[in-house]
Amino acid sequence: MDRMGVLVGLAGLTLVCGLGAGAWIGDLAHDRVAEQALHAASLQGDVVRVPAGEVAYRPLGNFSRDGKAATPGVQRLPVGAFDMMKYQVSRRDYMACVAEGACADVDTGAGGLAQTNVNWIDATAYAAWLSEQTGQTWRLPTVLEWHRAAAERQGDAAPDEGDLDPGERMLSQYQRGVFLRGSSSPTLRPRGGYGENSLGLADMGGNVWEWTDGCMENGEIGDDGVITARDPYCGVRIAGGRHQAAIIDFVRDASVGGCAVGLPPDHLGFRLVRER
């Protein structure tokens, strides 16, 4: 074979190998995309469509009337429909985010139990990562969304609205909180261990309080209990549970400190809302 033939043959071999390598790389990329899609779908889990409705809501924070601590009245507020995770984010779900370096490792291990020992910052980091994984927008629920989703599984531990001195207010809040907790144990249960509420969401009002995007509020109220001035303080976030809790946003275990208002939660976890 002459020199020209050798060069043509090598060029042809290079072209064929190049096409083959390109196809192989393309297959790998396709498989990777499919794997990521399946992984993202498994992380989303079951999603429940929560219908629009109304909630009876009392803001949580520090309110005063004529310079004296007071409890605001209950407001009835509308909430639009939204999609929410049926279950709390599990340790297995969260560790996938840790493995990719997008979430802090909080040393609870993997498995199907609810991810606890997370702060508000951890929860929002996971939401951002899951949004990137799925191409959808995931976020923490608003306080009103969480109340709507919890339905009959949450209560009000605010102090009595009467004219109470500081000691009486603390006692009133403590007694209401203890009543709502009943004989609950801090031992974590498997997913679904607290059953489903009337809207089909599991484990609402169990022993894992759930971070929301709501902020503690400071303000003033009138003689009729209506808020006349309010100022959110977002260094403290609201966690939903058997009763509301106001927790400093970097705290992962409120049972040992960091609860700004009310009784501390047994555990802190979260579930997310998916925007349409």
Secondary structure, DSSP 8 states (H G I E B T S, - for coil): --HHHHHHHHHHHHHHHHHHHHHHHHHHHHHHHHHHHHHHHHHH--EEEE--EEEEE---EEEEETTEEE----EEEEE--EEEESS--BHHHHHHHHHTTSS---S--SSSSB--S--HHHHHHHHHHHHHHHSS-EE---HHHHHHHHGGG-------SS---HHHHHHHHHHHHHHHHTT--SS---TTTT-B-TTS-BSTTSSEEEEEEEEEEEEEE-TTS-EEEEEEEEEEEEEESSS-EEEETT-S-GGGS-EEESS--SEEE---EE--
